[in-house]
Amino acid sequence: MFVTILSILLAVYIPWQINLHMREVLIALVGTLMLTSNLKIIFPVPTSYINSFLSLTLIFIIYLLYVLNTAPLVVLTFIVLILTNIFVVAFMFLFYDKQHQLLFTSINSALILFVFAWYLQFFVYYITGHYIDFLQPITGEAQRYQAYFSSSSFFIRPTSLFNEPGTYAMATLPYLVLSYLENRKLTRLHYFTLASYFLSLSLFAIVVAAGFMIIVMLYKILIDPSINKGKMISIFLIVSSILLIGIKTYNDYRFNSAVNLRQIDIRTNVINGWLAEDEFSLLFGNGFDINEKTADATDTSLYFRVVYDYGVLSLPLFILCFYMAWGLPLFFVLIVFLTKISYFHYLFWYFMAALMVLNQRKRDSNN
């Protein structure tokens, strides 16, 4: 029970981007869980884990060369980030390989908590008019739940335990994907999660929810022999059309908002600025840094941020991620790469390592 509680706490804590000595708490949780492990169940370590761990370490070492000539604080920050991420990946492989059920119990529990907090804000506000801000008492920063693009103050965009609805979707999407891949079917938790994405009025959340649903339906059509394929294809075409038309309509409506236009302009400007750079920067990137440009590049997408930082040398990272997620998970990873999650944030590598644990269990069960 103690180990389960710690594992759930880790799954809840790791998506947060709040200033609560995050690295120290993370390492403390991971370290405590490792102390509970029986070394006999850790070894031998599957070759796929070793290959992925060594490849990731080598890639990060190469990327470290990019920042050695920058400010000492940037170098130190990058070193701390990569060491912590390598530590998290190693922990995931060693601790959860023989305890995959504990991993997915923790993931589902964390997802339930995040989704419950979202619906609590949703119903309390529309029933009483009071918005429950879970974040402000902890960080001092109010959650950005206002529907700023609407002239009506009636509508809100609940944020759960995060600062804004887009971050809520970004943080819970990896858990939704992992939970679905473990079950290989949609559960009530998944339906509630997807519904919260649509009801959040976040364009980003709506897009990733639509992408998720399209992949699930295509998987059913191609793999599930028990369904009526003709009927399922008809449903797929109807649902996909509704989703695409709905997204376009909502996007057009959102473009009427000056705030939304400003956000689009920021992304457009950073892409145009990158395209205007010299050939060397376009080919090999700008390297890791902490400034307004890299923040805007992160907001554009994970795809763009990695290419912006490392150019053609981003290919090894993409190849490694595709290897770690080979099979059906790869299609969901393509959606995650559309988000603004950072390649040096712990949640991303927690997600990738969990995918490998899932794939390894599938291989073991087939042998």
One Martini backbone bead per residue (centre of mass of N, CA, C, O) as a GRO file, in nm:
protein
  367
    1MET     BB    1   0.058   0.063  -0.021
    2PHE     BB    2   0.297   0.259   0.002
    3VAL     BB    3   0.394   0.224  -0.291
    4THR     BB    4   0.133   0.311  -0.431
    5ILE     BB    5   0.119   0.598  -0.318
    6LEU     BB    6   0.394   0.692  -0.430
    7SER     BB    7   0.330   0.633  -0.729
    8ILE     BB    8   0.089   0.828  -0.747
    9LEU     BB    9   0.240   1.084  -0.663
   10LEU     BB   10   0.429   1.081  -0.903
   11ALA     BB   11   0.207   1.093  -1.128
   12VAL     BB   12   0.095   1.367  -1.021
   13TYR     BB   13   0.361   1.547  -1.008
   14ILE     BB   14   0.514   1.531  -1.294
   15PRO     BB   15   0.321   1.741  -1.464
   16TRP     BB   16   0.406   1.968  -1.307
   17GLN     BB   17   0.465   2.349  -1.330
   18ILE     BB   18   0.592   2.411  -1.031
   19ASN     BB   19   0.740   2.596  -0.757
   20LEU     BB   20   0.841   2.299  -0.558
   21HIS     BB   21   1.105   2.170  -0.580
   22MET     BB   22   1.074   1.955  -0.809
   23ARG     BB   23   1.339   1.791  -0.823
   24GLU     BB   24   1.356   1.708  -0.526
   25VAL     BB   25   1.085   1.561  -0.506
   26LEU     BB   26   1.129   1.364  -0.735
   27ILE     BB   27   1.385   1.224  -0.620
   28ALA     BB   28   1.258   1.137  -0.355
   29LEU     BB   29   1.041   0.953  -0.471
   30VAL     BB   30   1.223   0.772  -0.641
   31GLY     BB   31   1.419   0.686  -0.416
   32THR     BB   32   1.206   0.550  -0.234
   33LEU     BB   33   1.111   0.341  -0.442
   34MET     BB   34   1.389   0.204  -0.485
   35LEU     BB   35   1.419   0.106  -0.184
   36THR     BB   36   1.167  -0.102  -0.229
   37SER     BB   37   1.335  -0.275  -0.402
   38ASN     BB   38   1.406  -0.580  -0.554
   39LEU     BB   39   1.687  -0.671  -0.717
   40LYS     BB   40   1.583  -0.946  -0.834
   41ILE     BB   41   1.351  -0.798  -1.022
   42ILE     BB   42   1.543  -0.627  -1.216
   43PHE     BB   43   1.710  -0.867  -1.297
   44PRO     BB   44   1.732  -0.862  -1.603
   45VAL     BB   45   1.789  -0.627  -1.854
   46PRO     BB   46   1.659  -0.530  -2.123
   47THR     BB   47   1.797  -0.440  -2.420
   48SER     BB   48   1.605  -0.206  -2.496
   49TYR     BB   49   1.672  -0.037  -2.248
   50ILE     BB   50   1.974  -0.003  -2.288
   51ASN     BB   51   1.966   0.126  -2.567
   52SER     BB   52   1.792   0.371  -2.489
   53PHE     BB   53   1.965   0.485  -2.260
   54LEU     BB   54   2.230   0.524  -2.423
   55SER     BB   55   2.113   0.700  -2.647
   56LEU     BB   56   2.010   0.931  -2.471
   57THR     BB   57   2.280   1.003  -2.343
   58LEU     BB   58   2.427   1.069  -2.608
   59ILE     BB   59   2.239   1.291  -2.708
   60PHE     BB   60   2.274   1.480  -2.462
   61ILE     BB   61   2.579   1.517  -2.494
   62ILE     BB   62   2.566   1.652  -2.769
   63TYR     BB   63   2.376   1.887  -2.675
   64LEU     BB   64   2.574   2.001  -2.462
   65LEU     BB   65   2.777   2.131  -2.669
   66TYR     BB   66   2.587   2.377  -2.736
   67VAL     BB   67   2.610   2.517  -2.420
   68LEU     BB   68   2.914   2.574  -2.329
   69ASN     BB   69   2.914   2.894  -2.450
   70THR     BB   70   2.725   2.983  -2.246
   71ALA     BB   71   2.576   3.050  -1.981
   72PRO     BB   72   2.621   2.901  -1.681
   73LEU     BB   73   2.317   2.869  -1.610
   74VAL     BB   74   2.241   2.713  -1.867
   75VAL     BB   75   2.431   2.477  -1.831
   76LEU     BB   76   2.331   2.386  -1.553
   77THR     BB   77   2.036   2.343  -1.630
   78PHE     BB   78   2.084   2.128  -1.847
   79ILE     BB   79   2.229   1.919  -1.673
   80VAL     BB   80   2.003   1.879  -1.468
   81LEU     BB   81   1.785   1.790  -1.669
   82ILE     BB   82   1.929   1.542  -1.798
   83LEU     BB   83   1.986   1.386  -1.537
   84THR     BB   84   1.692   1.362  -1.444
   85ASN     BB   85   1.584   1.218  -1.698
   86ILE     BB   86   1.771   0.973  -1.685
   87PHE     BB   87   1.676   0.889  -1.406
   88VAL     BB   88   1.378   0.841  -1.481
   89VAL     BB   89   1.422   0.626  -1.699
   90ALA     BB   90   1.572   0.422  -1.525
   91PHE     BB   91   1.348   0.386  -1.320
   92MET     BB   92   1.123   0.286  -1.508
   93PHE     BB   93   1.272   0.030  -1.602
   94LEU     BB   94   1.343  -0.098  -1.318
   95PHE     BB   95   1.066  -0.071  -1.152
   96TYR     BB   96   0.823  -0.141  -1.386
   97ASP     BB   97   0.878  -0.401  -1.547
   98LYS     BB   98   0.756  -0.595  -1.295
   99GLN     BB   99   0.527  -0.335  -1.237
  100HIS     BB  100   0.294  -0.250  -1.445
  101GLN     BB  101   0.036  -0.232  -1.270
  102LEU     BB  102   0.135   0.000  -1.095
  103LEU     BB  103   0.169   0.205  -1.318
  104PHE     BB  104  -0.140   0.201  -1.419
  105THR     BB  105  -0.264   0.272  -1.150
  106SER     BB  106  -0.126   0.550  -1.129
  107ILE     BB  107  -0.224   0.675  -1.393
  108ASN     BB  108  -0.531   0.647  -1.340
  109SER     BB  109  -0.534   0.803  -1.072
  110ALA     BB  110  -0.427   1.071  -1.185
  111LEU     BB  111  -0.648   1.109  -1.399
  112ILE     BB  112  -0.884   1.117  -1.204
  113LEU     BB  113  -0.796   1.365  -1.046
  114PHE     BB  114  -0.782   1.571  -1.279
  115VAL     BB  115  -1.076   1.529  -1.384
  116PHE     BB  116  -1.225   1.585  -1.122
  117ALA     BB  117  -1.125   1.876  -1.087
  118TRP     BB  118  -1.254   1.979  -1.345
  119TYR     BB  119  -1.556   1.907  -1.279
  120LEU     BB  120  -1.573   2.066  -1.021
  121GLN     BB  121  -1.534   2.342  -1.148
  122PHE     BB  122  -1.763   2.327  -1.353
  123PHE     BB  123  -2.014   2.277  -1.161
  124VAL     BB  124  -1.972   2.493  -0.946
  125TYR     BB  125  -1.985   2.735  -1.134
  126TYR     BB  126  -2.269   2.672  -1.286
  127ILE     BB  127  -2.423   2.668  -1.000
  128THR     BB  128  -2.270   2.921  -0.819
  129GLY     BB  129  -2.023   3.109  -0.960
  130HIS     BB  130  -1.775   2.951  -0.843
  131TYR     BB  131  -1.422   2.938  -0.856
  132ILE     BB  132  -1.185   2.681  -0.824
  133ASP     BB  133  -0.858   2.751  -0.709
  134PHE     BB  134  -0.586   2.531  -0.681
  135LEU     BB  135  -0.316   2.714  -0.734
  136GLN     BB  136  -0.295   2.986  -0.576
  137PRO     BB  137  -0.231   2.877  -0.280
  138ILE     BB  138   0.056   2.767  -0.386
  139THR     BB  139   0.173   3.006  -0.602
  140GLY     BB  140  -0.008   3.292  -0.640
  141GLU     BB  141  -0.137   3.202  -0.916
  142ALA     BB  142  -0.381   3.243  -1.126
  143GLN     BB  143  -0.604   3.099  -1.308
  144ARG     BB  144  -0.676   3.068  -1.668
  145TYR     BB  145  -1.034   3.056  -1.717
  146GLN     BB  146  -1.102   3.261  -1.910
  147ALA     BB  147  -1.310   3.359  -2.191
  148TYR     BB  148  -1.155   3.598  -2.374
  149PHE     BB  149  -1.315   3.551  -2.665
  150SER     BB  150  -1.568   3.631  -2.501
  151SER     BB  151  -1.832   3.854  -2.422
  152SER     BB  152  -1.901   3.645  -2.218
  153SER     BB  153  -1.887   3.562  -1.858
  154PHE     BB  154  -2.012   3.271  -1.837
  155PHE     BB  155  -1.772   3.145  -1.960
  156ILE     BB  156  -1.540   2.873  -1.911
  157ARG     BB  157  -1.194   2.726  -1.850
  158PRO     BB  158  -1.106   2.474  -1.709
  159THR     BB  159  -0.781   2.351  -1.530
  160SER     BB  160  -0.764   2.220  -1.272
  161LEU     BB  161  -0.415   2.188  -1.167
  162PHE     BB  162  -0.374   2.418  -1.377
  163ASN     BB  163  -0.325   2.725  -1.547
  164GLU     BB  164  -0.452   2.591  -1.815
  165PRO     BB  165  -0.624   2.409  -2.050
  166GLY     BB  166  -0.382   2.333  -2.231
  167THR     BB  167  -0.212   2.210  -2.000
  168TYR     BB  168  -0.411   1.996  -1.918
  169ALA     BB  169  -0.401   1.843  -2.187
  170MET     BB  170  -0.094   1.797  -2.201
  171ALA     BB  171  -0.072   1.640  -1.917
  172THR     BB  172  -0.307   1.412  -1.980
  173LEU     BB  173  -0.255   1.276  -2.253
  174PRO     BB  174  -0.039   1.062  -2.180
  175TYR     BB  175  -0.233   0.911  -1.982
  176LEU     BB  176  -0.454   0.848  -2.182
  177VAL     BB  177  -0.281   0.680  -2.373
  178LEU     BB  178  -0.180   0.467  -2.170
  179SER     BB  179  -0.456   0.370  -2.076
  180TYR     BB  180  -0.554   0.276  -2.354
  181LEU     BB  181  -0.318   0.079  -2.425
  182GLU     BB  182  -0.376  -0.114  -2.188
  183ASN     BB  183  -0.688  -0.173  -2.280
  184ARG     BB  184  -0.784  -0.131  -2.587
  185LYS     BB  185  -1.014   0.066  -2.469
  186LEU     BB  186  -1.285   0.247  -2.393
  187THR     BB  187  -1.358   0.428  -2.112
  188ARG     BB  188  -1.509   0.633  -1.894
  189LEU     BB  189  -1.255   0.796  -1.840
  190HIS     BB  190  -1.201   0.867  -2.138
  191TYR     BB  191  -1.466   1.012  -2.196
  192PHE     BB  192  -1.436   1.231  -1.980
  193THR     BB  193  -1.171   1.346  -2.085
  194LEU     BB  194  -1.262   1.422  -2.372
  195ALA     BB  195  -1.495   1.604  -2.283
  196SER     BB  196  -1.314   1.813  -2.136
  197TYR     BB  197  -1.171   1.912  -2.387
  198PHE     BB  198  -1.420   2.025  -2.532
  199LEU     BB  199  -1.532   2.199  -2.278
  200SER     BB  200  -1.273   2.392  -2.244
  201LEU     BB  201  -1.229   2.574  -2.516
  202SER     BB  202  -0.969   2.449  -2.628
  203LEU     BB  203  -0.822   2.415  -2.922
  204PHE     BB  204  -0.601   2.217  -2.852
  205ALA     BB  205  -0.778   2.007  -2.702
  206ILE     BB  206  -0.966   1.950  -2.942
  207VAL     BB  207  -0.752   1.847  -3.141
  208VAL     BB  208  -0.639   1.608  -2.969
  209ALA     BB  209  -0.909   1.465  -2.934
  210ALA     BB  210  -0.960   1.418  -3.234
  211GLY     BB  211  -0.700   1.259  -3.290
  212PHE     BB  212  -0.756   1.032  -3.092
  213MET     BB  213  -1.026   0.932  -3.215
  214ILE     BB  214  -0.919   0.864  -3.497
  215ILE     BB  215  -0.716   0.646  -3.413
  216VAL     BB  216  -0.914   0.457  -3.270
  217MET     BB  217  -1.096   0.402  -3.518
  218LEU     BB  218  -0.876   0.294  -3.708
  219TYR     BB  219  -0.793   0.059  -3.530
  220LYS     BB  220  -1.065  -0.085  -3.534
  221ILE     BB  221  -1.083  -0.124  -3.842
  222LEU     BB  222  -0.796  -0.283  -3.877
  223ILE     BB  223  -0.810  -0.498  -3.614
  224ASP     BB  224  -1.108  -0.555  -3.548
  225PRO     BB  225  -1.299  -0.851  -3.620
  226SER     BB  226  -1.590  -0.791  -3.462
  227ILE     BB  227  -1.660  -0.575  -3.657
  228ASN     BB  228  -1.836  -0.364  -3.869
  229LYS     BB  229  -1.669  -0.213  -4.113
  230GLY     BB  230  -1.881  -0.054  -4.267
  231LYS     BB  231  -2.002   0.087  -4.018
  232MET     BB  232  -1.734   0.206  -3.906
  233ILE     BB  233  -1.663   0.379  -4.152
  234SER     BB  234  -1.913   0.556  -4.141
  235ILE     BB  235  -1.862   0.667  -3.860
  236PHE     BB  236  -1.585   0.785  -3.920
  237LEU     BB  237  -1.674   0.989  -4.139
  238ILE     BB  238  -1.877   1.144  -3.968
  239VAL     BB  239  -1.703   1.220  -3.723
  240SER     BB  240  -1.471   1.354  -3.878
  241SER     BB  241  -1.642   1.574  -4.010
  242ILE     BB  242  -1.747   1.703  -3.751
  243LEU     BB  243  -1.472   1.771  -3.629
  244LEU     BB  244  -1.358   1.946  -3.861
  245ILE     BB  245  -1.587   2.151  -3.873
  246GLY     BB  246  -1.579   2.234  -3.575
  247ILE     BB  247  -1.286   2.336  -3.572
  248LYS     BB  248  -1.314   2.548  -3.794
  249THR     BB  249  -1.540   2.714  -3.663
  250TYR     BB  250  -1.390   2.774  -3.397
  251ASN     BB  251  -1.141   2.902  -3.522
  252ASP     BB  252  -1.288   3.138  -3.658
  253TYR     BB  253  -1.397   3.252  -3.394
  254ARG     BB  254  -1.120   3.292  -3.252
  255PHE     BB  255  -1.006   3.503  -3.468
  256ASN     BB  256  -1.178   3.743  -3.336
  257SER     BB  257  -0.952   3.743  -3.131
  258ALA     BB  258  -0.693   3.933  -3.022
  259VAL     BB  259  -0.547   3.724  -2.846
  260ASN     BB  260  -0.533   3.498  -3.056
  261LEU     BB  261  -0.378   3.660  -3.268
  262ARG     BB  262  -0.127   3.704  -3.093
  263GLN     BB  263  -0.051   3.404  -3.070
  264ILE     BB  264  -0.017   3.358  -3.372
  265ASP     BB  265   0.201   3.577  -3.417
  266ILE     BB  266   0.418   3.454  -3.239
  267ARG     BB  267   0.451   3.190  -3.403
  268THR     BB  268   0.504   3.322  -3.677
  269ASN     BB  269   0.757   3.487  -3.595
  270VAL     BB  270   0.942   3.249  -3.508
  271ILE     BB  271   0.938   3.105  -3.782
  272ASN     BB  272   1.038   3.345  -3.958
  273GLY     BB  273   1.299   3.388  -3.798
  274TRP     BB  274   1.417   3.109  -3.855
  275LEU     BB  275   1.409   3.129  -4.175
  276ALA     BB  276   1.612   3.394  -4.160
  277GLU     BB  277   1.843   3.242  -4.102
  278ASP     BB  278   2.118   3.101  -4.133
  279GLU     BB  279   2.232   2.804  -4.257
  280PHE     BB  280   2.364   2.693  -3.999
  281SER     BB  281   2.114   2.727  -3.811
  282LEU     BB  282   1.921   2.556  -3.983
  283LEU     BB  283   2.099   2.292  -3.975
  284PHE     BB  284   2.198   2.307  -3.636
  285GLY     BB  285   2.085   2.528  -3.484
  286ASN     BB  286   2.075   2.702  -3.146
  287GLY     BB  287   2.016   2.562  -2.902
  288PHE     BB  288   2.002   2.575  -2.577
  289ASP     BB  289   1.774   2.802  -2.403
  290ILE     BB  290   1.678   3.102  -2.196
  291ASN     BB  291   1.413   3.256  -2.364
  292GLU     BB  292   1.173   3.398  -2.556
  293LYS     BB  293   1.221   3.232  -2.815
  294THR     BB  294   1.211   2.945  -2.685
  295ALA     BB  295   0.929   2.980  -2.569
  296ASP     BB  296   0.789   3.017  -2.846
  297ALA     BB  297   0.889   2.748  -2.965
  298THR     BB  298   0.743   2.569  -2.758
  299ASP     BB  299   0.447   2.676  -2.829
  300THR     BB  300   0.436   2.553  -3.114
  301SER     BB  301   0.618   2.277  -3.069
  302LEU     BB  302   0.806   2.000  -3.040
  303TYR     BB  303   0.906   1.981  -3.322
  304PHE     BB  304   1.016   2.273  -3.346
  305ARG     BB  305   1.203   2.291  -3.099
  306VAL     BB  306   1.406   2.074  -3.182
  307VAL     BB  307   1.482   2.197  -3.456
  308TYR     BB  308   1.561   2.476  -3.349
  309ASP     BB  309   1.800   2.361  -3.170
  310TYR     BB  310   1.929   2.101  -3.388
  311GLY     BB  311   1.817   2.030  -3.647
  312VAL     BB  312   1.945   1.749  -3.787
  313LEU     BB  313   2.013   1.654  -3.480
  314SER     BB  314   1.706   1.565  -3.422
  315LEU     BB  315   1.681   1.281  -3.545
  316PRO     BB  316   1.777   1.093  -3.313
  317LEU     BB  317   1.538   1.165  -3.127
  318PHE     BB  318   1.311   1.073  -3.310
  319ILE     BB  319   1.407   0.781  -3.348
  320LEU     BB  320   1.398   0.701  -3.052
  321CYS     BB  321   1.096   0.757  -3.004
  322PHE     BB  322   0.994   0.559  -3.224
  323TYR     BB  323   1.123   0.309  -3.096
  324MET     BB  324   0.978   0.331  -2.812
  325ALA     BB  325   0.677   0.350  -2.991
  326TRP     BB  326   0.629   0.103  -3.142
  327GLY     BB  327   0.343   0.109  -3.316
  328LEU     BB  328   0.058   0.233  -3.203
  329PRO     BB  329   0.194   0.454  -3.015
  330LEU     BB  330   0.313   0.632  -3.245
  331PHE     BB  331   0.049   0.789  -3.320
  332PHE     BB  332   0.031   0.933  -3.042
  333VAL     BB  333   0.309   1.071  -3.047
  334LEU     BB  334   0.243   1.262  -3.283
  335ILE     BB  335   0.051   1.427  -3.103
  336VAL     BB  336   0.241   1.505  -2.870
  337PHE     BB  337   0.434   1.669  -3.067
  338LEU     BB  338   0.212   1.905  -3.097
  339THR     BB  339   0.283   2.000  -2.841
  340LYS     BB  340   0.436   2.205  -2.564
  341ILE     BB  341   0.618   2.001  -2.479
  342SER     BB  342   0.920   1.925  -2.341
  343TYR     BB  343   1.218   1.744  -2.391
  344PHE     BB  344   1.304   1.833  -2.068
  345HIS     BB  345   1.055   1.703  -1.950
  346TYR     BB  346   0.953   1.455  -1.740
  347LEU     BB  347   0.688   1.369  -1.873
  348PHE     BB  348   0.798   1.276  -2.145
  349TRP     BB  349   0.990   1.045  -2.028
  350TYR     BB  350   0.778   0.896  -1.876
  351PHE     BB  351   0.612   0.827  -2.126
  352MET     BB  352   0.826   0.681  -2.299
  353ALA     BB  353   0.901   0.464  -2.087
  354ALA     BB  354   0.613   0.349  -2.055
  355LEU     BB  355   0.592   0.249  -2.344
  356MET     BB  356   0.821   0.041  -2.316
  357VAL     BB  357   0.695  -0.126  -2.094
  358LEU     BB  358   0.449  -0.202  -2.258
  359ASN     BB  359   0.598  -0.334  -2.501
  360GLN     BB  360   0.757  -0.544  -2.335
  361ARG     BB  361   0.509  -0.696  -2.231
  362LYS     BB  362   0.406  -0.779  -2.509
  363ARG     BB  363   0.653  -0.947  -2.582
  364ASP     BB  364   0.649  -1.143  -2.340
  365SER     BB  365   0.352  -1.255  -2.400
  366ASN     BB  366   0.446  -1.370  -2.698
  367ASN     BB  367   0.679  -1.585  -2.579
   0.00000   0.00000   0.00000
